[in-house]
Amino acid sequence: MANLRDVRLRMRAIQQTLQVTKAMNLISASKLRRGRRVLEDTTPFFSRIQKTMCDIVAGAGMIESRFFEGGQVTAIPEKSGPSASAGRETRRSAVLAVTSDKGLAGGYNANIFREVNGLCEKLNNPVLILSGAVGYRYFIHSPHLILENFSFNSRLPSLDEAGGIADFIISQYLWGMFDEVHIVYTHMYSAVKLLPVIRHILPLSKEKMQTAIAESGEQRRVELQFEYLPSEEAVFDFLVPMYIKGIIYGCLVEAYAAEQSARMAAMDDASKNAEEMLASLRLSYNRARQAGITQEVTEIVSGSAALGA
């Protein structure tokens, strides 16, 4: 009887776990659909900003901006430390790592950790800007300096929150805290293919923009000769923060959707494992129960035969 009681308790615990995993699977599926819908709605706006920037570069030619490679930025005084951008030999790189605020997502966060550690080995004096509580708990024990940590409490990141991260990165970049910025996030190629991606944010590259212009056929717009007031440089510098905000927002939403997809897969595997364990326990329970009943019947028959004799 004690064994039957233990099996019943284990079956009840697994059934409760199965209910939780199935509920989390459904919740993640709903969040995934919402995240993809939001990303599809906002992508055209930021794509238009990027095209406008390409128009300016194509029409103005050799435009000068502090956001380009080699552009002038405000240098940190030498007495403030070795991170001054001008007049110092060492460069400093910033890495924005996008992780989740919760676990139970399979290898989602572990892949980001591995990609960030590999990237930091290649960069000069890396500093980390983190998004997600899981990433902060991991990198707090690493030798890398954590400059800032952002958390969204497992919510879909809003455009204002992405703007806050972009404003922080741009202000620190212009101040000279670091010379380049990379973002590491998980790109959702498909429901089963989730891979970490490294994207270079700052500084902007004229060569890459010219290549993008040539590939997209935007050079035809040069003949239109747009007039930008007060100047091409001023309009371009005004658009860059919006462009950076769009990149960060797109990466955050893409990572959010990938997280939900990874959690769906993890919860689906957990549900299958729970169902297999439950089926095995039910078989063991039925066998033990049948053995107990058989033993009781045998004892009754044996007792009756003894009394009859």
N, C-alpha and C positions, 0 to 999 in steps of 0.2 A: 504493500500500500504506500509505503514511503517513496518507493521509486515512481509509482504512478503520480503521486502528488508533485514530485520534483519535475516530472515531464510536463504535467499540466501547467505548472508555473513558467517553465521555459517556453511552452507554446503560447501562453498568454503574453509574455514579454515580446516574443517575436511578432505576434499579431499586432501589438501596439507599435512596434518599430516599423512594420510594414505599412500601417496606416500613415505614419509620419512621412516615410519616404515617398509614398504615392502622392500625398498632399504637396510635398515640396516639389515633386516633379511637375504637377499641374501649375503651381505658382510660378515656377521658373519658365514654363512654357508661355504663360500669360505675359510675364515680364519681357521675355525674348521678343514676342510679337510687338509689344509696345516700343521697345528700344529700336527695332528695325524700322518701324513706321516713323518714329521721330527722326531717325537719321536720314531716311529718304526724303522727309519734308524739308529738312534744313540744308541738305547738301547743295541744291541748286543755288541758294543765296551766296554761299561762300565760294562756289565755283565761279560765280559772276564776279566776285571781288578779285579772285585770282586772274581771271581773264582781263579785268581792267588794269591790273598791275602789269600784265604782259603787254597790253596796249601802250602803256606809258613807256615801258622799256623799249618797245619796238619803235615808237614814234619819236621819243626823245633822244634815243641813241645812248651816248655815254652819260647817263644820269648818275649823280653822286648821292649816296645815302649812307647814313651811319649803320644801316642794317645790312649792308653788303660786306663782303670780305674785304678787310683792310679799311673799313669805314672808321671815322673818328668817333670814339666814345669817351665819356668822362672817366678819367683815370682816378683810381683810389690813391690817396696820398701814400707815399712810401712808408711813412711811419705807421700806417694802419695794417701793414702786413704784406706778405709776398704776393697778394692777389691783385695787385695793380695791373691794369691792362696795358698801359703805356710805359715804356722805359723799363720793362722787366723781361727777363729771358724766359722764365717758366710760364707756360700756359695752363689755364685751368678750364676744365670741361664740366658741364652740368648734365646730369642724366635724370630725366623725369620717368620714374618707374610707376606704371599703372598696375596696381594689384587690387584685390577685393577686400571688403570689410569683414567677410565671413569665410569660413572654410567649407568643407563638404563639397568641393568642386573638383575632385580628382587631382590631376597634375597641373591644374591651371596656374596656380601661384608658383609651384616648383619650377615650371618652365621659365617663368619671368625671372625668378631668382638666378637661375643658371645663365640666362641671356645677359642680365645686368652684370653679374660677376665677370663674365667673359668680356663684356664691353669695357668695364672699368680697368681690366688688365691692359687694354690697348690704349687707353686715354691717359693724358697727362693730368695729374692732380684732380681726379674726379670728385665731385660733390654730388649728393643725391637730393632730389626733390621727389618726395613720395606721395602717392595717392592710394589710400587704402590702409586699414588698420593691420591687416596681415603682413603687408610689406614692412610696416614700421616695426612690428614685433620681431621680424627676421633681421632687418638691417641694423637695428639698434645694437646688435651684437657683432656687427661687422666692423672692420677697421676704417670704413669710408665715412666721411663727414656727412651728416644729414643736415641739410640747410633748412628744409621746411617739410611739413607733413600735412596733407589735406585728406579729409575723410567726408564721405557722403552718407554714412549710416545705411549702407546697402540700398540707397535710392538711385533712381536714374539721374545722372548728373544733369543739372540745368545749364542753360546758356550763361546765366550770371555767374554760376560757380566756375565754369570753364573760363569765363572772363577774368575772375579773380586770380586763377592760376596764371593766365596769360599776362596779366598786369604785373604780377610778382616777378615772373621770368624776365619780362621786357625791362622792367625797372632795374633789376639786378644786372642784366646784361649791359644796359646803357651806362650804369654806374661803374662797370668794369669788374664786377665780382667774378665773372667767368667770361671766357672768350667764345665758347660754342655751346650749343644745347642740343641734346638728343632726347628722344622720347622712345621708351620701350613699352609696347603694349601687345595685346593678343589680337591678332586679326582672324576673323571668322571667314575662312575660305568656303567652308560648307558646314553642315551640321556635325560632321565627324572629323573635319580637318581644321584644327585650331592651332595656330603656330604663332610664337612670339615674333614681333617685327621691330626692327630698329629704324627710326626715321629721324633724319637730320632736320632741325627746325631753324636754328640760327648759327652763323650768319647766312643770309641769302646768297645764292650764287648767280652771278650774271650769266655764266656759261650755261647753267642748267635752265635758266629762264629762256635764254635764246634758243636752246634746244627744244624746249617745250613749245615755243612759238613756232619754230620751223616744223615740228611734227604736227601741230594742230592747224597750220595754215593761217595763223594770225598775222603773218607779215603782210597780208593783203590790206590790212587796216591802216598801214603806215601812210598810204596815199590820202586818207581822209583828213589828216592833219588836225587832230583835236586840239583845242586850246584849254589848258589847265590853269586855273587861278587859285592862289596867287602864283604858283609855279609848279612844274612837274615834280620837283623834289618834295615840295610841301604836300601835294596830294598823295604822292607815293608813301611818304612817311606817315600820313594819316591812315592810309589803307593797311599798312603792314600790321599794326596791332589787331585790326579786325581779321586779317588773314591768319595770324598766329592763333587768335582765339578760335577761329573756325577749324584749324588743324587740330588743336587740343580738344575741342568739343567733339569733333568727329572721332578722334582716337578714344576718348573716354566712353562715348556711346558704343563704339565698336567693341571695346573691351568689356563693357557691361553686357552686351548681347552675347559675346563669347563666353563670359562667365556663366550666364544663365544656361547656355547650351552645354557647357561642361558640367554644370550641376545637374541638368536633366539627365545626361548620360550617366553620371555617378549615381544618382538616385534610381535610375532604371536598373543599373547593375545591382545596387543594394536591394532593390525590390525582388529581383530574380533570385538573388542569393537567399533572401529571407523566405521566399516561397519554397525554395529547394530544402532549406533547413526545416521549415514547417512540415513539408510533406514527409521528410525523413522521421521527424519526431512523431507525427501522426501514425506512421507505420510502426514505429517502436512502441508507441502507446497502445495501439490496437493489439499488437502481439503480446505485450505484457498483460493487458486486460483479458485477452482471450486465454492466456496461460493461467491467470488467476481464477477465471471462471471454471476452466477445465479442472484445476486442482480442487476447487470447492466441490464440484460435481463428483469427482473421484472419491473425495473424502465422504460425501453423503452416501454414495453407492456402497463404499466399503463398510461404513457404519451400519447400513441397513442389512448387508449380507452377514455381518457379524451378529447382529441381533436375531436374524432369522435362523442362524445356526444354533 
